[in-house]
Amino acid sequence: MSHELRTPLNSLLILAEQLEANSEQNMTDTQVQYASVIRSSGNDLLVLLNGILELAKVESGTVEVMKTELPLEKFRDVLLRDFVHVARASALEFSVDVEPGTPENVVTDSQRLHQILKNLLANAFKFTEVGKVQVRIGLATGGWHPRTQSLVEAPAVIAFSVTDTGIGIAPTNHERVFEAFVQVDGGTSRLYSGTGLGLSICRELADLLGGEITLASAPGQGSTFTVYLPAGEHTLAELVPRSAPQPPSSVLEVPAVDDARRLGAPTGRVSGDRLAGTHVLVVDDDFRNIFALTALLEREHAVVSVAESGADAIAILTRTSDIDVVLMDIMMPVMDGYTAMRQIRAMESCKSLPVIAVTGKVVAGERQRCLDAGADDYVPKPMNADELLAALAPWLTPVEEPVS
């Protein structure tokens, strides 16, 4: 289902983005606005799709939790980076503070925790017009339900609270907002729309991490959502006192469990003259994706060859020696992308040819399956132009700078 839904979204988003850019300056302002609405609506559909699939995975018990040590200062920087532009656009104060006495690390699934906080912050900004949004991270000694045994027995509990000065929620609706697609009342739902699937997923993920989410709110007085998580047994040895919350520092990434980007790869020529002269082989059985990817790549001055099956790709590579990089779809009939990549790697002339898997099959472990089959990288559909170009960059030969 993921693949079937992401495939049409992929071509829709890429082509809408290209139209909105209006690089040839041959569209009216109204036409550019139409393209912008199409792209925005496509992104809304993608958010909904991701939410539905995530909730389905949680409810079916197929979500994998991978706990590691997460540096809280690093996590703080990530949250600041994610939402500082939203705060500026909304003219709202925004801060993320790590309280004095908080341990340096928490043992949890960083990807899932990041997902929870992003959902909570997105809602906070959505329902706040004036004032501020604040995140506080620190040790907690209470506030969770006594029936949450994992917190009761934890040697230390970390609280992540998201506070806003928004519209607030009546106590009678505190439980309902964690249900899917809730609109707490007609007036606010028409103005702000509902809460979607985000809070439902947050509660389920917090439970998987051994914690819980609480809500304190009243109409007109803002809201505070607090995520309580066990900090991990050896965290107690790291209770390093802090004199004060740390100031913003450089932005750092929290790598996802199934990250679609190879970390630390060299920068290629995309940042300079984009894809001028690069010969790209696009392998995909869906003409919509072929059309969208070809349009994008040719706009960046790449030379594009097309194969509509894995067998066609093998044939083209057998007779063509100047392919620089391959974009390989995975879900194809007869010969799928895994098989095609294995056969490509068996060809003496293609052992070092960069192959990037581009697939709508976004499930746990998919990136590793693609790498095991011979891919150099993995990009999930749908992607936008910047994501695709960034994925191509490390696998291209850097352009030699002219000697002055």
N, C-alpha and C positions, 0 to 999 in steps of 0.2 A: 504494500500500500504506500509506503514511504516513497519508493521509486516512481510509482505511477503518478503520484501527486506532485512530486518535485520536478519531474521532467517538463511538463508544460509551464510550470512556474519559472523554470530556469530560462527558457527562451523569452517568456513574457518580461521578466525583470531586465535581462540583458538588452533587449531591443527597446524597451521603454526608457532605460537609462541612456541609450545612444540617441534616441529622439530628443529627450529632455536636454541633452548637452548641446544640441543644435549647432554642431561644429561647423557646418557649412553655411550657417546664418541664412537659411532659406525658409524658415518657419516664422509665423507670426507669434506674438506674445501669447495669444489665446491658444494656439496650437501647442506651444511649449508647456503651457499650463495644463492642457489635456494630458500630455505625456507625463507630467509630474504627478497628476492624480492617478494615472494608470500605474506608475511605479510605486507610489505610496500605497495604493490599494493592494498591489501584489505583495508588498512587504507585510501588510496587515494579514493577508492570507497565510504568508509564511510563518508569522508569529503564531497564528491560530493552529496551523498544521503542526508546528513544533510542540505546542502545548498539548494538543490531542494525543500525539504520539508519545510524549513524555508521560502523560497521565496514564495512558494505556500500559506503558512499560511498568510504571510504579504499581498499578493495580494488579497486573499479572505476575508481579514478583520477579521480573527479569532485569531490574536495575541492579547494576554491579556497584558496590561501594568499595572504594579503594582509599584507605586511610593512610595518610603520611603526615609528617610534621609540616605545618604551615606557619611561616613567620608572620606574625600579626602586623608588623610594620609594613611588610611587603603587601599584605592583603589590604591594608589601609590605603596605600598608594594606588592600588588597582581600582578601588572604589572611587577615589578622588578623580582618577583619570576617566573613568566610565561616565561620570555625571557632572563634571565641572562645566562642560559646555551647555548641558541642559539647564543648570542653575543660572548661568549667565544669560541664556536666551529667555529665561523666565523671570529674570531680575529677582532671584531668591538667594538668600544666604545659604551656604552649604558648607558643612564641616564634617570631618571624620576624626574622632579623637580616641586614642588609646589611653585609658585611665592609668594613673600611677599605681604600681603594685601588680599590674597585669603581667603574666608570664610572657616571654618572648615568642613562644610557639604554642600552637594548639594542634592536637593530633586528631585529624578529621579528613573527610574527602573534600579537598579544596575546590574541585569543580562544582560539586553539589552545593557547598556553602556559598560559593560565588553566585550560583544560579538563584538561590533563595534571596540573598541580599539584593541582587539586581532587580528581582521581581518586586520586593518590598519598596525599594527606592523608586522604581518606575511608577508605582502607585502613589507614593508620597508626592512626587512632583506633579503627577496627573491631577491630584485632588487638592493641590495647594496653589492659590493665586497670589497670596501676599504673605511675607514673613520668611520662614526658613525651613530647611530640612537638615536634620542632624543625625549622625550615626555615632554611637558611643559603644566602645568595646572594653569590657572589663570583667573581673571576677564577680561572681554572684553567690550569695549565701541563701537565697530563697526567691520565691516568686513563681515557681513552677508547681504543677499539681503533684500532690504527695503520691499519687498512683503511678507516676512516671519513675519506675524503679531504677532505670539506668542513670537518672540524674540523682536520685536519692542515694545511690550507692557509689556515685562517682567521687574520687578523691578531690576533684576540683571541677567547677562549672564555670564556663565562660558565657557571658551574655552579650549578644549583639542587638542593640536596640536602635530602631529607626523611628525618629520623632519628627512630626511635621506640624505646621500651624494651619492645616487645611480645614475642610468642611466638617470633619469629625463624623462619628458613627454612633447612633443611639445604642444603648446597652442591649436593647431587645434584638438588635441585628448583629451582635458580636459573633455569634456562631454562624449565622447565615452567610457572612461575607467569605467564609472559607468554602462555601459550596460553589460549584461551577456556574459561571455566567450570571452571578447574582447582581440584581439591580435593587438597591435597598429601598428606594422609593421613587415614585414617578418623576418628581421634580428634579432630583439630582441625577437620575439615570438619563433623562433627556439632555441635561447639560453636560455631564461627564461620561456617559455610557457606563456599562457595568464593569465589574472587576475581572471578567474573563476567567481564564483557567489558572492564572498565576498563583493566587492564594491557596487554591486547592492543591496545586503541585507543591507549594512551599510547605504546607502542613505534612503532606505525605513524605517529602524528602527529609524534613526535620525528624520525623519519626524513624526513618531509616537510619539516620545518623545518631540515634539514641537520645534525641532531645525532643523539644516541643516549642510551639509558638504561642505566645499570649498576646492579648490586645487590651489596651486601656484607651478609652476614647469616649467623647461626648459630643453631641452636635455643637458646632461652632467653636470647639475648644481643641481641635486637632486630634491626632492619633499617635500612639506609640505601640509599635509591634516589636516584641522582644523574642529573639531566638535564643533559647538556652541549650547549650551543648556540653556534654562531658569533655573535659580537656585532655584526657588521656592520663594514664597512671604515672608516667615519669615526668609529667609537666610540673608536679609539685617541687621537683628539684630545681626548676627554672624560675622560681618566683623572684625575679630580679626587681627590686624597688625602682620606681621611676620618679624623678623629681617633678615632672610635668608632662602633659601630652606633647608628643614630638611634633615639630613643624613639618610641613610638606617637604618631601625630598624627591629624588628622581623617580620617574614612573617605572614600575617593574611589572612584568607579566606573571600571572599565575598559570602555568601550563595546564591545559585541559588533559583529561585522561586519554582522550582520543583526538589529540590536536591534529588539525589538518595542515599544519605547516612544519617543515623541518627546521629545528632551531639551530642557529649558528651556521647556516649555509652561507657561502660567499655571495656577495651582491653582484648581479650580472648587469647587462647593458640596458635593462628596461628603464632604469632611472635616467639614462642619458637620451638616446634616440629611440626609445621604446623598442619596437620589434622590427625596425627597418632591416630588410634583407634576411630575416629569420624564416626558415622554411619549416612550417608546422604541419604535421599530419594529424588531422582530426578524424577519429574513429568513433562513429556513433550510428546506430540504426534508425534514429528518429530525425526526420528531415527538419523538424523545427529547431532542434538543437544544432544541427549542422548549419542551418541558415543563420542562427543567432551568433554562434561562435565564429563562423566565417566572416560575418559582417563586422564583428568586434575586432578580430585579428587583422583583417584587411584595412580597417580604419587606422590601425597602428602600423600599417605598411609592412605586414608580414606576408610572405608567400604561403598560400594555403593549399594543401592537397587533402582530398576527402576519401575516406573509406567507409562504406556502409556496413561492414561486417569485419570480424576478426580475420577471416580468410582473405578478404580484400586488402587488409592492412599488411598481412604477410607478403602478399603478391607485390604490393607497391614497394615495400622495403627491400624485396629481393632484386627488383630492377632499378631502384633509385638509390643513389648513394649520398645525396645532399640533404637528407632530412635532418634537421637540427634537434627537434623535440617532437614527441608524440603525446597527444591528448587522447587517452583511452577510456571509452565508456565501459562499464562493467556488465550491466544487464543487457546482453544482446543474445538473440536466438542462435542456435546451431553452435557457434564458437563464441563463448562469452569472453569477457575481458581478461579473466584470470588465465584461461587457456592461451589466449592470444599473446599475453605478456610472457608466459613461460616459453612459448615457441620463439618469440622475438629474442629472448635471452639465450636461446639455444643456437641462434644464428651468429656465426663468428664476427660478422661485420656489425652486429648490433649489441654486442655485450656491454658497451659503455654508452649506448644511445639513451638520453634522458627520456623516461616514460612517466607521465603523470596520469594517475587514475582520476577520472572525473565521473562521479557517480551519485545517483540519488539514493543509493542503498546506505542510508545513514543509521547504522546500528553499532552497538558496542563491538569493538575489536575489528571493525571493517578496515580501518587504516592498516592495521598489522597484516590482515589477510592480503591486502593489495601489495604491501611491501614484500611479503613472503613470496608472492607470485612474480615479482620482478619489477614492481613500480619503484620509482625514486621518490615519489611523493603522492599525496592523496588530497583531492579537493572535493568537498561535498557540494552537491547541487541543492538549491540554486546558489550561484555565486554572482557577484557583480564584477564589473570590469576591473576595478582595483584589486580585488581578491585574486582573479585569474592572472593578471599581470604580475602580481607579487609572487604567485606560485611559480610562474615561468622564470622569473629573474635569476634564481640561484643556479639554474641548469643551462644557462646560456653563456657563451664565451664572452668575457668582458671586452668591450671595444677599446682598442689601443688609443690612448690620448696622443694627439699630435705633439711632436717636440717643437717647442718654440725657439 
